[in-house]
């Protein structure tokens, strides 16, 4: 909206956006009551966005060329790899949990 109009949103436009977002979130919560059982899987898939990708992006953008590799390069590489390992472990654990407990999907019928 701000890009198209080149001005700030008025109070009624912001209120409309907030109401529509709240309504959409409420509809999703009622329509898909089984989402908490998928939260670990969704979180494990999204975890590299927070933990790993920024470290690898720093390495690819800065391209620190020194004799050998500097401390920051090693730190970013280590933290990025640790984030990827944690993400893989979380996804495996979430799939294991879903396989053992099962997913009881009942649309519009919360228990």
Secondary structure, DSSP 8 states (H G I E B T S, - for coil): -HHHHSS---HHHHHHHHHHHHHHHHHHHHH-TTHHHHHHHHHHHHHHHHHTHHHHHHHHHH----SS--HHHHHHHHHHHHHHHHHHHHHHHHHHHHHHH-----TT---
